[in-house]
């Protein structure tokens, strides 16, 4: 273990949560589609929203690049439109 509590094999890995499920990614830049794919969802039907510590939200679509940080919490948002 390192002094910050991380294991040596965790070096460079980032732990995130999508819809309450934990995932590990490598590197800081990922598209919304890539992260949705980890959770088994299609970017065609969903957007990805990052929920901050104080309730602030930021929504990403398809090929938007997200600067992912360790501990980020994301939720999927169904793009289903309303019918008039």
C-alpha positions as CSV (number, residue, x, y, z in Angstrom):
1,X,0.0,0.0,0.0
2,X,1.1,3.5,-0.6
3,X,0.8,6.3,2.0
4,X,-2.4,7.6,0.5
5,X,-4.1,4.2,1.1
6,X,-4.1,3.1,-2.6
7,X,-2.6,-0.2,-3.6
8,X,0.3,-0.1,-6.0
9,X,-1.8,-2.0,-8.6
10,X,-4.4,0.8,-8.5
11,X,-1.8,3.4,-9.8
12,X,-3.5,5.2,-12.7
13,X,-6.9,3.7,-12.1
14,X,-9.9,5.9,-11.3
15,X,-12.9,4.6,-9.4
16,X,-16.3,6.0,-10.3
17,X,-19.9,5.1,-9.8
18,X,-22.6,4.9,-12.5
19,X,-26.2,4.4,-11.4
20,X,-24.9,3.1,-8.0
21,X,-22.5,0.6,-9.5
22,X,-18.8,0.9,-9.0
23,X,-16.4,0.9,-12.0
24,X,-12.7,1.4,-12.5
25,X,-11.3,3.2,-15.5
26,X,-7.8,4.1,-16.6
27,X,-7.0,7.6,-17.6
28,X,-8.9,10.8,-17.0
29,X,-10.5,11.5,-20.4
30,X,-13.5,9.4,-21.5
31,X,-16.6,10.1,-23.6
32,X,-20.1,9.9,-22.2
33,X,-20.7,7.0,-24.7
34,X,-17.7,5.1,-23.3
35,X,-18.8,5.4,-19.7
36,X,-22.4,4.6,-20.6
37,X,-21.1,1.5,-22.3
38,X,-19.4,0.4,-19.1
39,X,-22.8,0.4,-17.5
40,X,-24.4,-1.5,-20.3
41,X,-26.3,1.4,-21.7
42,X,-26.4,3.0,-25.2
43,X,-25.5,6.6,-25.8
44,X,-28.4,6.6,-28.3
45,X,-30.9,6.4,-25.5
46,X,-29.1,7.9,-22.6
47,X,-27.2,10.9,-21.4
48,X,-24.7,10.8,-18.5
49,X,-25.0,13.2,-15.6
50,X,-22.2,13.9,-13.1
51,X,-23.6,14.7,-9.6
52,X,-21.3,16.8,-7.5
53,X,-20.8,16.8,-3.7
54,X,-23.2,19.7,-3.3
55,X,-25.9,18.6,-5.6
56,X,-24.7,20.4,-8.7
57,X,-25.2,18.5,-11.9
58,X,-23.4,18.4,-15.3
59,X,-24.9,16.5,-18.2
60,X,-22.8,15.0,-21.1
61,X,-24.0,13.6,-24.4
62,X,-22.5,11.0,-26.8
63,X,-19.0,11.9,-27.8
64,X,-18.5,14.7,-25.2
65,X,-15.2,14.2,-23.4
66,X,-15.4,14.1,-19.6
67,X,-12.4,14.8,-17.4
68,X,-13.1,11.9,-14.9
69,X,-11.9,12.2,-11.4
70,X,-11.6,9.5,-8.7
71,X,-14.8,9.2,-6.8
72,X,-17.0,10.8,-9.5
73,X,-20.7,9.9,-9.2
74,X,-22.7,9.6,-12.4
75,X,-26.3,8.8,-13.2
76,X,-27.8,7.8,-16.5
77,X,-30.6,9.9,-17.9
78,X,-33.1,8.4,-20.3
79,X,-33.4,10.7,-23.4
80,X,-37.0,9.5,-24.0
81,X,-38.9,12.6,-25.2
82,X,-42.4,13.5,-24.3
83,X,-45.2,13.2,-26.8
84,X,-47.4,16.2,-27.5
